[in-house]
Amino acid sequence: MFKKGTKLYSILKGACPKCHEESMFKNKNPYMLSEALSMYEKCSNCGTRYKIEPSFFYGSMYVSYSVGIAFAVAAFVISHFIFEAGINLVFISIIGTLIVFMPVILRLSRNIWINLFIHYDKRFAKK
């Protein structure tokens, strides 16, 4: 399910969507906030340019909204139904979750966005 050649592999690992060999991000740690969205210009293995056109990743804002909603719903379900917290604590847990996971959400949305346009090609994978 999460092996090379699948969209999920590229999305969750942040790997090049065409060859799945290298990370698109310069720093693998999303919590280095100064470098959280710092990406290589192209893949050194297959030469795929990550910024297909100017302002390409502005589209990932729409994906980011959906991913953020998914994280907020997960925080709500966990705090309200599992821990049976009151409404104020549920609200705080949702806000806290969105703040803590913001770098992850931003990277994940960029990974999803680029994977909508670039598809895996096994010819570029290392043997």
Secondary structure, 3 states (H helix, E strand, C coil): CCCCCCHHHHHHHCECCCCCCCECECCCCCCCHHHCCCECCECCCCCCECCCCCCHHHHHHHHHHHHHHHHHHHHHHHHHHHCCCCHHHHHHHHHHHHHHCHHHHHHHHHHHHHHHHCCCCHHHCCC
